[in-house]
């Protein structure tokens, strides 16, 4: 097995463990928040603090890994995740809402490191393998579609009468397993750091049309997904469905998010990255339409499956397009700027999701997403129609 493929396999395994933990947090943290919070409008705050933690860590994580390397940086992230899981578990035991939110924030900080798994694989891969490296690493999240809900079912009552305490204790196993895998990651420090020199100023890089569309596409794809997904479990409970129903819908959603990654890279090479991103935006619109059509279990299921597929095509496509905008010496700052903006949109969406649902209802959550979906489609079509001769792509790395 070549080094490229071995690294992809390791990083896909780490992505599987990370996504399993995220799946558990999505299913349970809003419910635990509702159980612990005096003000029920704050119920989804512990989900939002995951995203805020990711946002807070994106720039420091990228710059730290430029100095100490990918493997050491990812190990720092897993250590923070272990601390976060232990903090969240103790908060559930002590019934401390704000301490629980602090624990999920730390779990989110690990997300700021883990989001670079996809770029770590792409940065040392041959140009012809780059889009597949990104998509195959994200494909590791398929395991989360099964493992996350199963972990919830197996551990929710494990330490009864403390509801869900066992789930957060069980969560501690995941970063430990990821650390063991990372011991075998082979990315030399020079390649992780991106070479000598700082390259072009970020403001120059940010003026590239490809950069603008890549970042905006990632922001809309991930932001809309977060807005709707965060509200879904509570909306389903409010419509009379049980926790197992919500867990099943989230399970199908997570599967739709990651399963296409086995082929998304290949499809990008065949059809082009912009066409794949545009298909993702159309699927996001389909999610909104299905959710507005009714509140039966079928509506929730179809909407969340379309949402997952739309996220995959927009996010993998946007990540691939971004790699065409920088040279090796510029990768750390470009990746940091991209993920900061993307997870800024995710944080805003997640923070507003619970309040919009609480005060205005499920339908308004969908309506809020519409202008962003339309704007993303317009941006992608604009880039498709630009003259192909404009050389704003980066030099091959």
PASETI-873999 format. One record per residue (C-alpha): residue number from 1; residue in three letters; x, y, z. Coordinates in steps of 0.001 Angstrom, whole numbers, plus 500000, padded with zeros to 6 digits. Layout:
BEGIN
+-----+------+--------+--------+--------+
! pos ! code !     c1 !     c2 !     c3 !
+-----+------+--------+--------+--------+
! NUM !  ALA !      X !      Y !      Z !
...
+-----+------+--------+--------+--------+
***
This chain:
BEGIN
+-----+------+--------+--------+--------+
! pos ! code !     c1 !     c2 !     c3 !
+-----+------+--------+--------+--------+
!   1 !  UNK ! 500000 ! 500000 ! 500000 !
!   2 !  UNK ! 501374 ! 503426 ! 499055 !
!   3 !  UNK ! 501865 ! 506115 ! 501684 !
!   4 !  UNK ! 498992 ! 508181 ! 500209 !
!   5 !  UNK ! 496522 ! 505340 ! 500558 !
!   6 !  UNK ! 497784 ! 504264 ! 503975 !
!   7 !  UNK ! 497348 ! 507820 ! 505273 !
!   8 !  UNK ! 493854 ! 507961 ! 503767 !
!   9 !  UNK ! 492938 ! 504691 ! 505500 !
!  10 !  UNK ! 494211 ! 505941 ! 508879 !
!  11 !  UNK ! 492533 ! 509327 ! 508534 !
!  12 !  UNK ! 489287 ! 507681 ! 507403 !
!  13 !  UNK ! 489376 ! 505591 ! 510585 !
!  14 !  UNK ! 489905 ! 508731 ! 512665 !
!  15 !  UNK ! 487069 ! 510416 ! 510778 !
!  16 !  UNK ! 484830 ! 507434 ! 511573 !
!  17 !  UNK ! 485550 ! 507756 ! 515285 !
!  18 !  UNK ! 485135 ! 511534 ! 515235 !
!  19 !  UNK ! 481865 ! 511362 ! 513283 !
!  20 !  UNK ! 480515 ! 508675 ! 515636 !
!  21 !  UNK ! 481033 ! 511046 ! 518531 !
!  22 !  UNK ! 479414 ! 513889 ! 516582 !
!  23 !  UNK ! 476416 ! 511667 ! 515823 !
!  24 !  UNK ! 475966 ! 510939 ! 519521 !
!  25 !  UNK ! 476217 ! 514647 ! 520333 !
!  26 !  UNK ! 473628 ! 515537 ! 517676 !
!  27 !  UNK ! 471144 ! 512958 ! 518950 !
!  28 !  UNK ! 471541 ! 513549 ! 522678 !
!  29 !  UNK ! 472926 ! 516983 ! 523480 !
!  30 !  UNK ! 469722 ! 518888 ! 522704 !
!  31 !  UNK ! 467735 ! 516392 ! 524772 !
!  32 !  UNK ! 470205 ! 516616 ! 527662 !
!  33 !  UNK ! 470142 ! 520399 ! 527317 !
!  34 !  UNK ! 466343 ! 520381 ! 527598 !
!  35 !  UNK ! 466654 ! 518140 ! 530662 !
!  36 !  UNK ! 469198 ! 520374 ! 532412 !
!  37 !  UNK ! 468321 ! 523916 ! 531291 !
!  38 !  UNK ! 465906 ! 526050 ! 533281 !
!  39 !  UNK ! 465108 ! 528027 ! 530109 !
!  40 !  UNK ! 464048 ! 525549 ! 527410 !
!  41 !  UNK ! 464972 ! 528048 ! 524665 !
!  42 !  UNK ! 468584 ! 527197 ! 525600 !
!  43 !  UNK ! 468066 ! 523462 ! 525018 !
!  44 !  UNK ! 470143 ! 523323 ! 521828 !
!  45 !  UNK ! 472955 ! 525484 ! 523253 !
!  46 !  UNK ! 475107 ! 522412 ! 524085 !
!  47 !  UNK ! 474963 ! 521474 ! 520388 !
!  48 !  UNK ! 475837 ! 525024 ! 519414 !
!  49 !  UNK ! 478819 ! 525100 ! 521766 !
!  50 !  UNK ! 480226 ! 522119 ! 519859 !
!  51 !  UNK ! 480210 ! 524273 ! 516748 !
!  52 !  UNK ! 481540 ! 527336 ! 518573 !
!  53 !  UNK ! 484395 ! 525221 ! 519924 !
!  54 !  UNK ! 485188 ! 524055 ! 516401 !
!  55 !  UNK ! 485122 ! 527651 ! 515164 !
!  56 !  UNK ! 487392 ! 528822 ! 517970 !
!  57 !  UNK ! 489956 ! 526115 ! 517201 !
!  58 !  UNK ! 490124 ! 526232 ! 513399 !
!  59 !  UNK ! 492793 ! 528932 ! 513036 !
!  60 !  UNK ! 494937 ! 527921 ! 516054 !
!  61 !  UNK ! 494769 ! 524253 ! 515004 !
!  62 !  UNK ! 495991 ! 524998 ! 511479 !
!  63 !  UNK ! 498830 ! 527224 ! 512666 !
!  64 !  UNK ! 499818 ! 524766 ! 515403 !
!  65 !  UNK ! 499992 ! 521893 ! 512920 !
!  66 !  UNK ! 502174 ! 524002 ! 510642 !
!  67 !  UNK ! 504670 ! 524179 ! 513533 !
!  68 !  UNK ! 504433 ! 520714 ! 515089 !
!  69 !  UNK ! 503008 ! 518597 ! 512243 !
!  70 !  UNK ! 499705 ! 516931 ! 511497 !
!  71 !  UNK ! 500100 ! 513890 ! 513727 !
!  72 !  UNK ! 501109 ! 515838 ! 516843 !
!  73 !  UNK ! 498353 ! 518361 ! 516210 !
!  74 !  UNK ! 495686 ! 515707 ! 515815 !
!  75 !  UNK ! 496891 ! 514065 ! 519045 !
!  76 !  UNK ! 496438 ! 517386 ! 520860 !
!  77 !  UNK ! 492866 ! 517404 ! 519564 !
!  78 !  UNK ! 492127 ! 513896 ! 520828 !
!  79 !  UNK ! 493439 ! 514846 ! 524270 !
!  80 !  UNK ! 491062 ! 517810 ! 524387 !
!  81 !  UNK ! 488195 ! 515550 ! 523255 !
!  82 !  UNK ! 488878 ! 513133 ! 526120 !
!  83 !  UNK ! 488764 ! 516027 ! 528600 !
!  84 !  UNK ! 485529 ! 517261 ! 527032 !
!  85 !  UNK ! 483824 ! 513868 ! 527266 !
!  86 !  UNK ! 484794 ! 513508 ! 530914 !
!  87 !  UNK ! 483542 ! 517041 ! 531666 !
!  88 !  UNK ! 480219 ! 516413 ! 529921 !
!  89 !  UNK ! 479761 ! 513106 ! 531749 !
!  90 !  UNK ! 480360 ! 514712 ! 535133 !
!  91 !  UNK ! 477964 ! 517554 ! 534249 !
!  92 !  UNK ! 475184 ! 515064 ! 533451 !
!  93 !  UNK ! 475853 ! 513345 ! 536784 !
!  94 !  UNK ! 475845 ! 516672 ! 538691 !
!  95 !  UNK ! 472959 ! 518118 ! 536618 !
!  96 !  UNK ! 474973 ! 521229 ! 535724 !
!  97 !  UNK ! 473775 ! 522754 ! 532452 !
!  98 !  UNK ! 476583 ! 525259 ! 531951 !
!  99 !  UNK ! 479267 ! 522724 ! 532828 !
! 100 !  UNK ! 477696 ! 520376 ! 530277 !
! 101 !  UNK ! 477889 ! 523154 ! 527667 !
! 102 !  UNK ! 481573 ! 523614 ! 528584 !
! 103 !  UNK ! 482176 ! 519903 ! 528021 !
! 104 !  UNK ! 480552 ! 519968 ! 524594 !
! 105 !  UNK ! 482594 ! 523094 ! 523788 !
! 106 !  UNK ! 485791 ! 521110 ! 524438 !
! 107 !  UNK ! 484491 ! 518303 ! 522234 !
! 108 !  UNK ! 483967 ! 520961 ! 519591 !
! 109 !  UNK ! 487540 ! 522181 ! 519958 !
! 110 !  UNK ! 488659 ! 518712 ! 518902 !
! 111 !  UNK ! 486455 ! 519205 ! 515853 !
! 112 !  UNK ! 488608 ! 522192 ! 514929 !
! 113 !  UNK ! 491520 ! 519776 ! 514612 !
! 114 !  UNK ! 489570 ! 516862 ! 513115 !
! 115 !  UNK ! 488188 ! 518984 ! 510270 !
! 116 !  UNK ! 491727 ! 519005 ! 508853 !
! 117 !  UNK ! 491744 ! 515236 ! 508353 !
! 118 !  UNK ! 490486 ! 515818 ! 504795 !
! 119 !  UNK ! 493185 ! 518377 ! 503986 !
! 120 !  UNK ! 495911 ! 516293 ! 505627 !
! 121 !  UNK ! 495164 ! 513508 ! 503149 !
! 122 !  UNK ! 494919 ! 515863 ! 500171 !
! 123 !  UNK ! 498072 ! 517869 ! 500888 !
! 124 !  UNK ! 500426 ! 514909 ! 500483 !
! 125 !  UNK ! 498464 ! 513150 ! 497725 !
! 126 !  UNK ! 499206 ! 513311 ! 494021 !
! 127 !  UNK ! 497061 ! 515867 ! 492179 !
! 128 !  UNK ! 495150 ! 513118 ! 490379 !
! 129 !  UNK ! 494236 ! 511488 ! 493705 !
! 130 !  UNK ! 493412 ! 514675 ! 495646 !
! 131 !  UNK ! 489615 ! 514825 ! 495245 !
! 132 !  UNK ! 489364 ! 511092 ! 495971 !
! 133 !  UNK ! 491599 ! 511467 ! 499052 !
! 134 !  UNK ! 489258 ! 514116 ! 500456 !
! 135 !  UNK ! 486111 ! 512132 ! 499712 !
! 136 !  UNK ! 487503 ! 508815 ! 500950 !
! 137 !  UNK ! 488551 ! 510334 ! 504277 !
! 138 !  UNK ! 485051 ! 511757 ! 504701 !
! 139 !  UNK ! 483667 ! 508333 ! 503765 !
! 140 !  UNK ! 484942 ! 507152 ! 507116 !
! 141 !  UNK ! 481916 ! 508907 ! 508551 !
! 142 !  UNK ! 479708 ! 506125 ! 507183 !
! 143 !  UNK ! 480545 ! 504178 ! 510326 !
! 144 !  UNK ! 478916 ! 506935 ! 512354 !
! 145 !  UNK ! 475553 ! 506300 ! 510708 !
! 146 !  UNK ! 475456 ! 502918 ! 512417 !
! 147 !  UNK ! 477804 ! 503312 ! 515355 !
! 148 !  UNK ! 476474 ! 506641 ! 516662 !
! 149 !  UNK ! 472820 ! 505640 ! 517147 !
! 150 !  UNK ! 473854 ! 502169 ! 518315 !
! 151 !  UNK ! 476154 ! 503745 ! 520897 !
! 152 !  UNK ! 473220 ! 505860 ! 522092 !
! 153 !  UNK ! 470924 ! 502841 ! 522356 !
! 154 !  UNK ! 473540 ! 500730 ! 524136 !
! 155 !  UNK ! 474606 ! 503361 ! 526681 !
! 156 !  UNK ! 471637 ! 505721 ! 527277 !
! 157 !  UNK ! 470411 ! 503709 ! 530292 !
! 158 !  UNK ! 473756 ! 502132 ! 531132 !
! 159 !  UNK ! 474177 ! 504140 ! 534359 !
! 160 !  UNK ! 470485 ! 504550 ! 535267 !
! 161 !  UNK ! 468922 ! 506384 ! 536976 !
! 162 !  UNK ! 471266 ! 509035 ! 535529 !
! 163 !  UNK ! 469747 ! 509400 ! 532039 !
! 164 !  UNK ! 472363 ! 509526 ! 529266 !
! 165 !  UNK ! 475308 ! 509539 ! 531682 !
! 166 !  UNK ! 476510 ! 506217 ! 530248 !
! 167 !  UNK ! 476543 ! 507693 ! 526746 !
! 168 !  UNK ! 478994 ! 510418 ! 527678 !
! 169 !  UNK ! 481156 ! 507995 ! 529633 !
! 170 !  UNK ! 481183 ! 505740 ! 526560 !
! 171 !  UNK ! 482179 ! 508732 ! 524448 !
! 172 !  UNK ! 485606 ! 508751 ! 526137 !
! 173 !  UNK ! 486600 ! 505588 ! 524254 !
! 174 !  UNK ! 486534 ! 507302 ! 520848 !
! 175 !  UNK ! 489420 ! 509805 ! 521232 !
! 176 !  UNK ! 491566 ! 507106 ! 522830 !
! 177 !  UNK ! 491024 ! 504852 ! 519826 !
! 178 !  UNK ! 491772 ! 507749 ! 517443 !
! 179 !  UNK ! 495063 ! 508438 ! 519239 !
! 180 !  UNK ! 496105 ! 504812 ! 518740 !
! 181 !  UNK ! 495400 ! 505080 ! 515008 !
! 182 !  UNK ! 497271 ! 508371 ! 514677 !
! 183 !  UNK ! 500441 ! 506708 ! 515913 !
! 184 !  UNK ! 500724 ! 505211 ! 512404 !
! 185 !  UNK ! 500115 ! 508427 ! 510422 !
! 186 !  UNK ! 503027 ! 509291 ! 508103 !
! 187 !  UNK ! 503045 ! 512986 ! 507153 !
! 188 !  UNK ! 506504 ! 514604 ! 507499 !
! 189 !  UNK ! 506595 ! 517973 ! 509249 !
! 190 !  UNK ! 507838 ! 519829 ! 506160 !
! 191 !  UNK ! 504872 ! 518580 ! 504105 !
! 192 !  UNK ! 502405 ! 519263 ! 506900 !
! 193 !  UNK ! 503721 ! 522791 ! 507305 !
! 194 !  UNK ! 503561 ! 523601 ! 503643 !
! 195 !  UNK ! 507150 ! 524490 ! 502875 !
! 196 !  UNK ! 509202 ! 527609 ! 503422 !
! 197 !  UNK ! 507950 ! 531150 ! 503044 !
! 198 !  UNK ! 504497 ! 532644 ! 503418 !
! 199 !  UNK ! 503453 ! 532866 ! 499769 !
! 200 !  UNK ! 500956 ! 535449 ! 498582 !
! 201 !  UNK ! 499037 ! 537620 ! 501073 !
! 202 !  UNK ! 495686 ! 536209 ! 502143 !
! 203 !  UNK ! 493860 ! 539231 ! 500740 !
! 204 !  UNK ! 495271 ! 538421 ! 497286 !
! 205 !  UNK ! 494262 ! 534779 ! 497583 !
! 206 !  UNK ! 490780 ! 535740 ! 498770 !
! 207 !  UNK ! 490164 ! 537755 ! 495591 !
! 208 !  UNK ! 490252 ! 534639 ! 493447 !
! 209 !  UNK ! 486763 ! 533758 ! 492159 !
! 210 !  UNK ! 487446 ! 530082 ! 492899 !
! 211 !  UNK ! 488319 ! 530941 ! 496499 !
! 212 !  UNK ! 485128 ! 532995 ! 496904 !
! 213 !  UNK ! 482869 ! 530253 ! 495532 !
! 214 !  UNK ! 484688 ! 527466 ! 497419 !
! 215 !  UNK ! 484355 ! 529262 ! 500747 !
! 216 !  UNK ! 480797 ! 530458 ! 500166 !
! 217 !  UNK ! 479706 ! 527033 ! 498945 !
! 218 !  UNK ! 481175 ! 525405 ! 502044 !
! 219 !  UNK ! 479536 ! 527998 ! 504288 !
! 220 !  UNK ! 476082 ! 527474 ! 502778 !
! 221 !  UNK ! 476311 ! 523684 ! 502545 !
! 222 !  UNK ! 477491 ! 523233 ! 506132 !
! 223 !  UNK ! 475466 ! 526133 ! 507561 !
! 224 !  UNK ! 472129 ! 525000 ! 506106 !
! 225 !  UNK ! 472854 ! 521440 ! 507189 !
! 226 !  UNK ! 473561 ! 522613 ! 510746 !
! 227 !  UNK ! 470503 ! 524879 ! 510885 !
! 228 !  UNK ! 468068 ! 522112 ! 509942 !
! 229 !  UNK ! 469805 ! 519143 ! 511549 !
! 230 !  UNK ! 470192 ! 520835 ! 514954 !
! 231 !  UNK ! 466463 ! 521498 ! 515146 !
! 232 !  UNK ! 465333 ! 518092 ! 513873 !
! 233 !  UNK ! 465403 ! 515948 ! 517065 !
! 234 !  UNK ! 463525 ! 518566 ! 519087 !
! 235 !  UNK ! 461074 ! 519196 ! 516234 !
! 236 !  UNK ! 460344 ! 515478 ! 516013 !
! 237 !  UNK ! 459813 ! 515184 ! 519766 !
! 238 !  UNK ! 457495 ! 518208 ! 519554 !
! 239 !  UNK ! 455510 ! 516451 ! 516804 !
! 240 !  UNK ! 454941 ! 513428 ! 519034 !
! 241 !  UNK ! 457726 ! 511128 ! 517863 !
! 242 !  UNK ! 460024 ! 509369 ! 520328 !
! 243 !  UNK ! 463794 ! 509398 ! 520814 !
! 244 !  UNK ! 464206 ! 506123 ! 518814 !
! 245 !  UNK ! 462393 ! 507772 ! 515870 !
! 246 !  UNK ! 464640 ! 510822 ! 516019 !
! 247 !  UNK ! 467728 ! 508614 ! 516309 !
! 248 !  UNK ! 466664 ! 506622 ! 513225 !
! 249 !  UNK ! 466143 ! 509787 ! 511146 !
! 250 !  UNK ! 469525 ! 511142 ! 512237 !
! 251 !  UNK ! 471053 ! 507755 ! 511415 !
! 252 !  UNK ! 469780 ! 507956 ! 507828 !
! 253 !  UNK ! 470917 ! 511578 ! 507652 !
! 254 !  UNK ! 474460 ! 510738 ! 508736 !
! 255 !  UNK ! 474563 ! 507832 ! 506288 !
! 256 !  UNK ! 473494 ! 510192 ! 503495 !
! 257 !  UNK ! 476185 ! 512646 ! 504565 !
! 258 !  UNK ! 479075 ! 510228 ! 504297 !
! 259 !  UNK ! 478157 ! 507212 ! 502125 !
! 260 !  UNK ! 478408 ! 509121 ! 498816 !
! 261 !  UNK ! 482020 ! 509962 ! 499678 !
! 262 !  UNK ! 483092 ! 506567 ! 498324 !
! 263 !  UNK ! 482283 ! 507904 ! 494852 !
! 264 !  UNK ! 482083 ! 511703 ! 495169 !
! 265 !  UNK ! 485751 ! 512177 ! 494306 !
! 266 !  UNK ! 485362 ! 510029 ! 491199 !
! 267 !  UNK ! 482206 ! 511913 ! 490185 !
! 268 !  UNK ! 484034 ! 515223 ! 490607 !
! 269 !  UNK ! 486750 ! 514047 ! 488234 !
! 270 !  UNK ! 484186 ! 512896 ! 485688 !
! 271 !  UNK ! 481630 ! 515724 ! 485810 !
! 272 !  UNK ! 483573 ! 518634 ! 487269 !
! 273 !  UNK ! 483590 ! 520119 ! 490744 !
! 274 !  UNK ! 481101 ! 522925 ! 490001 !
! 275 !  UNK ! 478450 ! 520573 ! 488636 !
! 276 !  UNK ! 478749 ! 518421 ! 491764 !
! 277 !  UNK ! 478439 ! 521489 ! 494000 !
! 278 !  UNK ! 475388 ! 522637 ! 492049 !
! 279 !  UNK ! 473775 ! 519215 ! 492479 !
! 280 !  UNK ! 474385 ! 519582 ! 496208 !
! 281 !  UNK ! 472597 ! 522929 ! 496298 !
! 282 !  UNK ! 469615 ! 521424 ! 494437 !
! 283 !  UNK ! 469450 ! 518655 ! 497053 !
! 284 !  UNK ! 469473 ! 521241 ! 499857 !
! 285 !  UNK ! 466481 ! 522878 ! 498166 !
! 286 !  UNK ! 464834 ! 519453 ! 498018 !
! 287 !  UNK ! 465335 ! 519088 ! 501765 !
! 288 !  UNK ! 463533 ! 522373 ! 502402 !
! 289 !  UNK ! 460662 ! 521356 ! 500103 !
! 290 !  UNK ! 460212 ! 517977 ! 501811 !
! 291 !  UNK ! 460265 ! 519537 ! 505278 !
! 292 !  UNK ! 457698 ! 522179 ! 504317 !
! 293 !  UNK ! 455398 ! 519530 ! 502794 !
! 294 !  UNK ! 454462 ! 517999 ! 506170 !
! 295 !  UNK ! 455582 ! 516663 ! 509541 !
! 296 !  UNK ! 455081 ! 512932 ! 509068 !
! 297 !  UNK ! 457998 ! 510571 ! 509680 !
! 298 !  UNK ! 458381 ! 510273 ! 505890 !
! 299 !  UNK ! 458805 ! 514048 ! 505536 !
! 300 !  UNK ! 461478 ! 514165 ! 508227 !
! 301 !  UNK ! 463263 ! 511163 ! 506723 !
! 302 !  UNK ! 463275 ! 512404 ! 503111 !
! 303 !  UNK ! 464274 ! 515918 ! 504188 !
! 304 !  UNK ! 467197 ! 514736 ! 506295 !
! 305 !  UNK ! 468433 ! 512296 ! 503645 !
! 306 !  UNK ! 468367 ! 515077 ! 501023 !
! 307 !  UNK ! 470103 ! 517344 ! 503528 !
! 308 !  UNK ! 472891 ! 514814 ! 504043 !
! 309 !  UNK ! 473413 ! 514275 ! 500324 !
! 310 !  UNK ! 473389 ! 518016 ! 499695 !
! 311 !  UNK ! 475997 ! 518559 ! 502394 !
! 312 !  UNK ! 478246 ! 515880 ! 500919 !
! 313 !  UNK ! 478245 ! 517258 ! 497385 !
! 314 !  UNK ! 478659 ! 520888 ! 498431 !
! 315 !  UNK ! 481283 ! 520261 ! 501128 !
! 316 !  UNK ! 483458 ! 517751 ! 499269 !
! 317 !  UNK ! 483159 ! 519888 ! 496157 !
! 318 !  UNK ! 484022 ! 523091 ! 497996 !
! 319 !  UNK ! 486999 ! 521450 ! 499744 !
! 320 !  UNK ! 488295 ! 520166 ! 496412 !
! 321 !  UNK ! 487834 ! 523545 ! 494726 !
! 322 !  UNK ! 489713 ! 525229 ! 497575 !
! 323 !  UNK ! 492816 ! 523077 ! 496949 !
! 324 !  UNK ! 493052 ! 524708 ! 493497 !
! 325 !  UNK ! 493526 ! 528180 ! 495001 !
! 326 !  UNK ! 496786 ! 527934 ! 496945 !
! 327 !  UNK ! 500414 ! 526908 ! 496677 !
! 328 !  UNK ! 502107 ! 524659 ! 499271 !
! 329 !  UNK ! 503479 ! 527576 ! 501305 !
! 330 !  UNK ! 499996 ! 529118 ! 501482 !
! 331 !  UNK ! 497967 ! 526078 ! 502532 !
! 332 !  UNK ! 497933 ! 526667 ! 506305 !
! 333 !  UNK ! 496510 ! 530188 ! 506129 !
! 334 !  UNK ! 494064 ! 529397 ! 503322 !
! 335 !  UNK ! 492741 ! 526279 ! 505051 !
! 336 !  UNK ! 492497 ! 528167 ! 508350 !
! 337 !  UNK ! 490616 ! 531075 ! 506754 !
! 338 !  UNK ! 488261 ! 528690 ! 504942 !
! 339 !  UNK ! 487398 ! 526618 ! 507986 !
! 340 !  UNK ! 487030 ! 529715 ! 510185 !
! 341 !  UNK ! 484471 ! 531181 ! 507779 !
! 342 !  UNK ! 482707 ! 527854 ! 507199 !
! 343 !  UNK ! 482387 ! 527086 ! 510895 !
! 344 !  UNK ! 481461 ! 530675 ! 511613 !
! 345 !  UNK ! 478394 ! 530099 ! 509450 !
! 346 !  UNK ! 477800 ! 526742 ! 511142 !
! 347 !  UNK ! 478007 ! 528364 ! 514586 !
! 348 !  UNK ! 475565 ! 531113 ! 513603 !
! 349 !  UNK ! 473160 ! 528530 ! 512149 !
! 350 !  UNK ! 473378 ! 526232 ! 515142 !
! 351 !  UNK ! 473026 ! 529038 ! 517689 !
! 352 !  UNK ! 469947 ! 530419 ! 515943 !
! 353 !  UNK ! 468340 ! 527057 ! 515174 !
! 354 !  UNK ! 466944 ! 526319 ! 518630 !
! 355 !  UNK ! 465614 ! 529846 ! 519124 !
! 356 !  UNK ! 463952 ! 529936 ! 515664 !
! 357 !  UNK ! 462356 ! 526547 ! 516328 !
! 358 !  UNK ! 461216 ! 527541 ! 519810 !
! 359 !  UNK ! 459707 ! 530909 ! 518887 !
! 360 !  UNK ! 458614 ! 530464 ! 515254 !
! 361 !  UNK ! 458367 ! 526734 ! 514504 !
! 362 !  UNK ! 459792 ! 524095 ! 512164 !
! 363 !  UNK ! 458552 ! 525681 ! 508935 !
! 364 !  UNK ! 460334 ! 528961 ! 509610 !
! 365 !  UNK ! 463600 ! 527054 ! 510132 !
! 366 !  UNK ! 463241 ! 525940 ! 506498 !
! 367 !  UNK ! 462307 ! 529390 ! 505208 !
! 368 !  UNK ! 465442 ! 530876 ! 506785 !
! 369 !  UNK ! 467575 ! 528504 ! 504663 !
! 370 !  UNK ! 466038 ! 529481 ! 501306 !
! 371 !  UNK ! 467913 ! 532724 ! 500488 !
! 372 !  UNK ! 471276 ! 531122 ! 501273 !
! 373 !  UNK ! 470567 ! 528130 ! 499034 !
! 374 !  UNK ! 469551 ! 530446 ! 496187 !
! 375 !  UNK ! 472661 ! 532611 ! 496668 !
! 376 !  UNK ! 474948 ! 529565 ! 496545 !
! 377 !  UNK ! 473349 ! 528396 ! 493291 !
! 378 !  UNK ! 473843 ! 531848 ! 491762 !
! 379 !  UNK ! 477515 ! 531936 ! 492843 !
! 380 !  UNK ! 478275 ! 528508 ! 491355 !
! 381 !  UNK ! 476533 ! 529355 ! 488081 !
! 382 !  UNK ! 478447 ! 532650 ! 487930 !
! 383 !  UNK ! 481778 ! 530823 ! 488239 !
! 384 !  UNK ! 480735 ! 528238 ! 485633 !
! 385 !  UNK ! 480113 ! 531030 ! 483149 !
! 386 !  UNK ! 483432 ! 532821 ! 483670 !
! 387 !  UNK ! 486014 ! 532530 ! 480871 !
! 388 !  UNK ! 488046 ! 529358 ! 481357 !
! 389 !  UNK ! 491256 ! 531170 ! 480413 !
! 390 !  UNK ! 491451 ! 533147 ! 483644 !
! 391 !  UNK ! 494392 ! 531483 ! 485497 !
! 392 !  UNK ! 493454 ! 531840 ! 489171 !
! 393 !  UNK ! 494326 ! 528275 ! 490151 !
! 394 !  UNK ! 497335 ! 527535 ! 492295 !
! 395 !  UNK ! 500534 ! 526027 ! 491076 !
! 396 !  UNK ! 500607 ! 522246 ! 491380 !
! 397 !  UNK ! 501802 ! 521107 ! 494775 !
+-----+------+--------+--------+--------+
***
